[in-house]
Amino acid sequence: MSVPARLTLALAVSALPACKHASTEGRGSAHDALFAVAWVQTSAEYEAAARQTYAAAERVLEAALADPTWTAAVEQTGDFSALPPALIVDVDETVLDNSAYQARLVASGAPYSPDTWNAWVEERKATAVPGAVALLGAAAARGVRVFYLSNRDVRQAEATRDNLARLQFPDTDDLETFYFRDVARGWKDKSPRRAEVAKTHRVIFMFGDNLFDFVEKERPTLAERAAMVEEHASWWSSRWFLIPNPMYGSWDEALFGYDHQKTPAQKQEARLDALDPAP
């Protein structure tokens, strides 16, 4: 990006009005999320996109159930034709909408922290992503088991289960279908957990808001991420279903090399460098 273009963008960011009650510390990161959180919480387009995603899955549900060779998990190998069907969903911003937590960060000017996130999870106040309850309920009624694979810590599983149950999501009576991050079990990444589900069920669908909810690679570059999408081009909207999440995710981390030691200013610089103003 040219220096004048970067300067223009930087001035536009700095011109955002200061959030009421926001502290000086962390204000930049709050402003970074302002437009994204506002879009998720207020736009008809977000609701339409989420409903569209889940409706697309419903249209191919019968075909997925009827084809014993159909699987949505790259980890599923061997003869799985006789296994009962299941689908895998991520939790945050896929079936549970946590934009209220993100809005609190913007309003206060505070950065994300494990303490405030844990407190939010314990509140059990996340709402359902539009379309999610209906599709998962329809699938469950057809005998499809729903597995919740989340990078929430395993210690947050019960609070999450309670939140989902209150919203009438299926398969939330106990924690049997909750595969949360658990270092003791070697469940840091999601691939081993998907493989665990694939041992006992034929995975017909997967839902997520992050590329790594479907396929994983260690710290992939932007070009490698694009190649991962292209490699399974025919699976999107037939086996894999993506909910848009502009608030956070590996898409943003890739811009600054997944280096969480970088300062907010360094991350902002990396984001600006990634932009292409050329026509």
Contacts in CASP RR format, 6 or more apart in sequence:
PFRMAT RR
TARGET T0000
AUTHOR 0000-0000-0000
METHOD contacts of the structure
MODEL  1
MSVPARLTLALAVSALPACKHASTEGRGSAHDALFAVAWVQTSAEYEAAA
RQTYAAAERVLEAALADPTWTAAVEQTGDFSALPPALIVDVDETVLDNSA
YQARLVASGAPYSPDTWNAWVEERKATAVPGAVALLGAAAARGVRVFYLS
NRDVRQAEATRDNLARLQFPDTDDLETFYFRDVARGWKDKSPRRAEVAKT
HRVIFMFGDNLFDFVEKERPTLAERAAMVEEHASWWSSRWFLIPNPMYGS
WDEALFGYDHQKTPAQKQEARLDALDPAP
1 9 0 8 1.000
1 272 0 8 1.000
1 273 0 8 1.000
1 275 0 8 1.000
1 276 0 8 1.000
1 277 0 8 1.000
2 277 0 8 1.000
5 275 0 8 1.000
5 277 0 8 1.000
6 272 0 8 1.000
6 273 0 8 1.000
9 272 0 8 1.000
9 275 0 8 1.000
10 272 0 8 1.000
13 31 0 8 1.000
13 32 0 8 1.000
13 268 0 8 1.000
16 31 0 8 1.000
16 34 0 8 1.000
18 27 0 8 1.000
19 27 0 8 1.000
19 30 0 8 1.000
19 31 0 8 1.000
19 34 0 8 1.000
19 106 0 8 1.000
19 107 0 8 1.000
19 108 0 8 1.000
19 109 0 8 1.000
20 107 0 8 1.000
21 107 0 8 1.000
21 108 0 8 1.000
22 30 0 8 1.000
22 107 0 8 1.000
22 108 0 8 1.000
22 109 0 8 1.000
23 108 0 8 1.000
23 109 0 8 1.000
23 110 0 8 1.000
25 109 0 8 1.000
26 109 0 8 1.000
26 110 0 8 1.000
26 111 0 8 1.000
26 264 0 8 1.000
27 109 0 8 1.000
28 109 0 8 1.000
28 264 0 8 1.000
28 268 0 8 1.000
29 105 0 8 1.000
29 109 0 8 1.000
29 111 0 8 1.000
29 112 0 8 1.000
29 264 0 8 1.000
30 105 0 8 1.000
30 106 0 8 1.000
30 107 0 8 1.000
30 108 0 8 1.000
30 109 0 8 1.000
30 110 0 8 1.000
30 111 0 8 1.000
31 106 0 8 1.000
32 264 0 8 1.000
32 268 0 8 1.000
32 271 0 8 1.000
33 102 0 8 1.000
33 105 0 8 1.000
33 106 0 8 1.000
33 247 0 8 1.000
33 248 0 8 1.000
34 106 0 8 1.000
35 246 0 8 1.000
36 102 0 8 1.000
36 246 0 8 1.000
36 247 0 8 1.000
37 99 0 8 1.000
37 102 0 8 1.000
37 103 0 8 1.000
37 106 0 8 1.000
37 247 0 8 1.000
39 45 0 8 1.000
39 46 0 8 1.000
39 246 0 8 1.000
40 46 0 8 1.000
40 97 0 8 1.000
40 99 0 8 1.000
40 102 0 8 1.000
40 245 0 8 1.000
40 246 0 8 1.000
40 247 0 8 1.000
41 99 0 8 1.000
41 100 0 8 1.000
41 103 0 8 1.000
46 244 0 8 1.000
47 130 0 8 1.000
49 243 0 8 1.000
49 244 0 8 1.000
50 129 0 8 1.000
50 130 0 8 1.000
50 131 0 8 1.000
50 132 0 8 1.000
50 243 0 8 1.000
50 244 0 8 1.000
51 130 0 8 1.000
51 131 0 8 1.000
53 207 0 8 1.000
53 237 0 8 1.000
53 241 0 8 1.000
53 242 0 8 1.000
53 243 0 8 1.000
54 130 0 8 1.000
54 131 0 8 1.000
54 132 0 8 1.000
54 134 0 8 1.000
54 135 0 8 1.000
54 207 0 8 1.000
54 241 0 8 1.000
55 131 0 8 1.000
55 135 0 8 1.000
56 237 0 8 1.000
56 241 0 8 1.000
57 135 0 8 1.000
57 139 0 8 1.000
57 205 0 8 1.000
57 207 0 8 1.000
57 241 0 8 1.000
58 135 0 8 1.000
58 138 0 8 1.000
60 238 0 8 1.000
61 138 0 8 1.000
61 139 0 8 1.000
61 142 0 8 1.000
61 144 0 8 1.000
61 204 0 8 1.000
63 70 0 8 1.000
64 70 0 8 1.000
64 85 0 8 1.000
64 204 0 8 1.000
64 205 0 8 1.000
64 239 0 8 1.000
65 85 0 8 1.000
65 142 0 8 1.000
65 144 0 8 1.000
65 204 0 8 1.000
68 81 0 8 1.000
68 82 0 8 1.000
68 202 0 8 1.000
69 81 0 8 1.000
70 202 0 8 1.000
70 204 0 8 1.000
70 239 0 8 1.000
71 80 0 8 1.000
71 198 0 8 1.000
71 202 0 8 1.000
71 203 0 8 1.000
71 204 0 8 1.000
71 239 0 8 1.000
72 87 0 8 1.000
72 88 0 8 1.000
72 203 0 8 1.000
72 204 0 8 1.000
72 205 0 8 1.000
72 206 0 8 1.000
72 235 0 8 1.000
72 239 0 8 1.000
72 240 0 8 1.000
73 88 0 8 1.000
73 194 0 8 1.000
73 195 0 8 1.000
73 197 0 8 1.000
73 198 0 8 1.000
73 203 0 8 1.000
73 206 0 8 1.000
74 194 0 8 1.000
74 215 0 8 1.000
74 232 0 8 1.000
75 191 0 8 1.000
75 194 0 8 1.000
75 195 0 8 1.000
75 198 0 8 1.000
76 195 0 8 1.000
76 198 0 8 1.000
76 202 0 8 1.000
76 203 0 8 1.000
77 198 0 8 1.000
80 198 0 8 1.000
80 202 0 8 1.000
81 202 0 8 1.000
83 200 0 8 1.000
83 201 0 8 1.000
83 202 0 8 1.000
84 143 0 8 1.000
84 145 0 8 1.000
84 200 0 8 1.000
84 201 0 8 1.000
84 202 0 8 1.000
85 143 0 8 1.000
85 144 0 8 1.000
85 145 0 8 1.000
85 201 0 8 1.000
85 202 0 8 1.000
85 203 0 8 1.000
85 204 0 8 1.000
86 144 0 8 1.000
86 145 0 8 1.000
86 146 0 8 1.000
86 147 0 8 1.000
86 197 0 8 1.000
86 201 0 8 1.000
86 202 0 8 1.000
86 203 0 8 1.000
86 204 0 8 1.000
87 136 0 8 1.000
87 139 0 8 1.000
87 144 0 8 1.000
87 145 0 8 1.000
87 146 0 8 1.000
87 147 0 8 1.000
87 203 0 8 1.000
87 204 0 8 1.000
87 205 0 8 1.000
87 206 0 8 1.000
87 207 0 8 1.000
88 147 0 8 1.000
88 149 0 8 1.000
88 194 0 8 1.000
88 197 0 8 1.000
88 203 0 8 1.000
88 205 0 8 1.000
88 206 0 8 1.000
88 207 0 8 1.000
89 95 0 8 1.000
89 132 0 8 1.000
89 136 0 8 1.000
89 146 0 8 1.000
89 147 0 8 1.000
89 148 0 8 1.000
89 149 0 8 1.000
89 206 0 8 1.000
89 207 0 8 1.000
89 208 0 8 1.000
90 149 0 8 1.000
90 150 0 8 1.000
90 207 0 8 1.000
90 208 0 8 1.000
90 209 0 8 1.000
90 210 0 8 1.000
90 213 0 8 1.000
91 148 0 8 1.000
91 149 0 8 1.000
91 150 0 8 1.000
91 152 0 8 1.000
91 160 0 8 1.000
91 164 0 8 1.000
92 98 0 8 1.000
92 150 0 8 1.000
92 151 0 8 1.000
92 152 0 8 1.000
92 209 0 8 1.000
93 99 0 8 1.000
93 129 0 8 1.000
93 208 0 8 1.000
93 209 0 8 1.000
93 243 0 8 1.000
93 245 0 8 1.000
93 247 0 8 1.000
94 129 0 8 1.000
94 132 0 8 1.000
94 207 0 8 1.000
94 208 0 8 1.000
94 209 0 8 1.000
94 213 0 8 1.000
94 243 0 8 1.000
95 128 0 8 1.000
95 129 0 8 1.000
95 132 0 8 1.000
95 136 0 8 1.000
95 148 0 8 1.000
95 164 0 8 1.000
95 169 0 8 1.000
95 207 0 8 1.000
96 126 0 8 1.000
96 127 0 8 1.000
96 128 0 8 1.000
96 129 0 8 1.000
96 160 0 8 1.000
96 163 0 8 1.000
96 164 0 8 1.000
96 167 0 8 1.000
97 126 0 8 1.000
97 127 0 8 1.000
97 128 0 8 1.000
97 129 0 8 1.000
98 120 0 8 1.000
98 126 0 8 1.000
99 247 0 8 1.000
100 120 0 8 1.000
100 125 0 8 1.000
100 126 0 8 1.000
100 127 0 8 1.000
101 116 0 8 1.000
101 117 0 8 1.000
101 120 0 8 1.000
101 126 0 8 1.000
102 247 0 8 1.000
102 248 0 8 1.000
104 110 0 8 1.000
104 116 0 8 1.000
104 120 0 8 1.000
105 111 0 8 1.000
105 112 0 8 1.000
105 116 0 8 1.000
110 116 0 8 1.000
111 264 0 8 1.000
112 248 0 8 1.000
118 156 0 8 1.000
120 126 0 8 1.000
121 152 0 8 1.000
121 156 0 8 1.000
121 159 0 8 1.000
121 160 0 8 1.000
121 163 0 8 1.000
122 159 0 8 1.000
124 159 0 8 1.000
124 162 0 8 1.000
124 163 0 8 1.000
124 166 0 8 1.000
125 163 0 8 1.000
126 163 0 8 1.000
127 167 0 8 1.000
128 167 0 8 1.000
128 169 0 8 1.000
129 243 0 8 1.000
132 169 0 8 1.000
132 207 0 8 1.000
133 167 0 8 1.000
133 168 0 8 1.000
133 169 0 8 1.000
136 146 0 8 1.000
136 169 0 8 1.000
136 170 0 8 1.000
137 146 0 8 1.000
137 169 0 8 1.000
137 170 0 8 1.000
139 146 0 8 1.000
139 170 0 8 1.000
139 205 0 8 1.000
140 146 0 8 1.000
140 170 0 8 1.000
140 171 0 8 1.000
144 204 0 8 1.000
145 171 0 8 1.000
145 177 0 8 1.000
145 201 0 8 1.000
146 169 0 8 1.000
146 170 0 8 1.000
146 171 0 8 1.000
146 177 0 8 1.000
147 171 0 8 1.000
147 177 0 8 1.000
147 178 0 8 1.000
147 179 0 8 1.000
147 197 0 8 1.000
147 201 0 8 1.000
148 160 0 8 1.000
148 164 0 8 1.000
148 171 0 8 1.000
148 177 0 8 1.000
148 178 0 8 1.000
148 179 0 8 1.000
148 180 0 8 1.000
149 179 0 8 1.000
149 180 0 8 1.000
149 190 0 8 1.000
149 193 0 8 1.000
149 194 0 8 1.000
149 197 0 8 1.000
149 213 0 8 1.000
150 160 0 8 1.000
150 178 0 8 1.000
150 179 0 8 1.000
150 180 0 8 1.000
150 181 0 8 1.000
151 180 0 8 1.000
151 181 0 8 1.000
151 190 0 8 1.000
152 160 0 8 1.000
152 180 0 8 1.000
152 181 0 8 1.000
153 180 0 8 1.000
153 181 0 8 1.000
153 182 0 8 1.000
154 180 0 8 1.000
154 181 0 8 1.000
154 182 0 8 1.000
154 187 0 8 1.000
156 180 0 8 1.000
157 175 0 8 1.000
157 178 0 8 1.000
157 180 0 8 1.000
158 175 0 8 1.000
160 178 0 8 1.000
160 180 0 8 1.000
161 172 0 8 1.000
161 174 0 8 1.000
161 175 0 8 1.000
161 178 0 8 1.000
164 172 0 8 1.000
165 172 0 8 1.000
165 173 0 8 1.000
171 177 0 8 1.000
179 187 0 8 1.000
179 193 0 8 1.000
179 196 0 8 1.000
179 197 0 8 1.000
180 187 0 8 1.000
181 187 0 8 1.000
181 188 0 8 1.000
186 192 0 8 1.000
187 193 0 8 1.000
189 212 0 8 1.000
189 216 0 8 1.000
190 212 0 8 1.000
190 213 0 8 1.000
190 216 0 8 1.000
191 216 0 8 1.000
194 203 0 8 1.000
194 206 0 8 1.000
197 203 0 8 1.000
204 239 0 8 1.000
205 239 0 8 1.000
205 240 0 8 1.000
205 241 0 8 1.000
206 213 0 8 1.000
206 214 0 8 1.000
206 239 0 8 1.000
206 240 0 8 1.000
206 241 0 8 1.000
207 213 0 8 1.000
207 240 0 8 1.000
207 241 0 8 1.000
207 242 0 8 1.000
207 243 0 8 1.000
208 214 0 8 1.000
208 241 0 8 1.000
208 242 0 8 1.000
208 243 0 8 1.000
209 242 0 8 1.000
209 243 0 8 1.000
209 244 0 8 1.000
209 245 0 8 1.000
209 249 0 8 1.000
210 245 0 8 1.000
210 249 0 8 1.000
210 250 0 8 1.000
210 251 0 8 1.000
211 225 0 8 1.000
211 228 0 8 1.000
211 229 0 8 1.000
211 250 0 8 1.000
211 251 0 8 1.000
212 250 0 8 1.000
214 232 0 8 1.000
214 235 0 8 1.000
214 240 0 8 1.000
214 242 0 8 1.000
215 228 0 8 1.000
215 231 0 8 1.000
215 232 0 8 1.000
217 224 0 8 1.000
217 228 0 8 1.000
219 257 0 8 1.000
219 258 0 8 1.000
220 228 0 8 1.000
220 254 0 8 1.000
221 254 0 8 1.000
222 254 0 8 1.000
222 255 0 8 1.000
222 274 0 8 1.000
225 250 0 8 1.000
225 251 0 8 1.000
225 254 0 8 1.000
229 236 0 8 1.000
232 240 0 8 1.000
236 242 0 8 1.000
250 258 0 8 1.000
252 271 0 8 1.000
253 260 0 8 1.000
255 267 0 8 1.000
255 270 0 8 1.000
255 271 0 8 1.000
255 274 0 8 1.000
256 262 0 8 1.000
256 266 0 8 1.000
256 267 0 8 1.000
256 270 0 8 1.000
256 271 0 8 1.000
257 270 0 8 1.000
262 270 0 8 1.000
END
